[in-house]
């Protein structure tokens, strides 16, 4: 009986103490609860739009404001954004009272494709030496808004050098390129004054451009007695010998399996050789051209 009474007595005293604490001693925060931090770990924004992140100071009533210093870094980032070139921050020094403040990220919207870029912003310190939260840095990603082939999109002057009668039979085409269905393809209209687009495929690593053989050019050479239905083929040695004459359909069938291959430079110049222009209805090789494309 004595043991039971003791246990009940102790239990009752504990409840009384807990009740007394709730009524008489509310929770009180001290300076150990003051903290500076960032509201998120990542920020993603488009190249043509501003974004912002939030920095905060948490503390008790009467906590003094602190001057927070931010720093930018690109350590460990594969494609770093350069401050002052690719972006600017609205500020890196903030007088921060208890509460929050926003920092704007302003990207530089250029007209070149350089890919998505990243940088980090972190809290370097604060004038009151308040504790800093575990979330003290943010990774910012600026999304590219240009097409990867922007440099090669536009209007070209194409110097087409004849292999049949060089000089006399040379041609100058105006070719316009636009985005293709694939990010590494362009549609080019105007080859041999044609009305249909031909697909150019780009290999960015090797700086190689290819045109699949047998593509339709639409109506060509209207000013030369046409229009004629035309196509472009890779010029095999047999087709080159037939330049300016009728050719054999079997030669064209063979050529369909071989793509025209050329090169391109970073300033927009393209070179593609062995381009055989064929008048479809006559199986006639109009000419074979080695071409240099210069963007305007």
C-alpha positions, 0 to 999 in steps of 0.5 A: 500500500505504501509503495502505491501511495508513493507512486501516486504522490510523485505522479501528482506532484509532476502534473502540478509542476507541469501545470505551474510551468505552463501558467507561470513560465512562458517559453522565452527565446534568447540570443541563441535563437538569432540566425541569418540564412537563405530561404532556398537552395536553388534558383532557376531563371530564364536568360530573358527574365529576372529572378530573386531569392530571399535572405532572412534574419530571425530573432527576438523583439529588439534584435538589432539589424545586421549588415550582411555581405554576400559573395559569388563563386563558381567553384566546381561548376562546369559552365560558370556564369561570369558576374558582370558579363552573364549576370549582375546582382541588385546588391551584395551588401544588405542592412537586414533587420529582423525579417526578410529582404530580396536580392534580384538576379539580372541575367544578361540576355545575349544573342549567342548560344552558350548553354545553361550557366550557373553560379553560387551565392553564399553568405560571407558574413554579417556585422553582428556575427550572428549565427548563420543557418545551414542553408547559407548558399544558393545555386543559381541556374540561368537557362539559355534561350537561344537556339544552339545553332543561332550563329548559323541561322540567317541568310547566306550568300553561297558561292557555288563553284562548277566542276563542269565548267569552272568560272563560266558555270559558277552560280551564286545562291541566296540561301536562308536557314531557319530552325529545324525539327531537331535542335541540331538541324537547320532547314535551308531554302534556296539551294540552286534557287529551289523552293523547298527546304533541305535539312542540314545536320550539325555535329558540334563536337567535330564541326561537321555539317551533313546533307542527306543525299536525294533531298527534294529542292522543289522547283529550281532554275526558273530563270534558266528555262524552268522551273524544273523539279530538282533534287540534290545528291552526293556527287559520286565519281560517276555523277561528276563525269556526267555533270552537264549531261544525262546520268544513270538512275543507278548512279543516283540510287548509289548516291542516296546512301552517301551524305554530303559532308562539309565543315562549319566555323564559329563565325558562320561560314559553311563549306560543302562540296560534291553537291550534284544538282539533278533535274528529276524529270530528265535524270539530268545532272545540271552540274556538280558544285563545291560551295562556300556559304557566308552568312550576311 
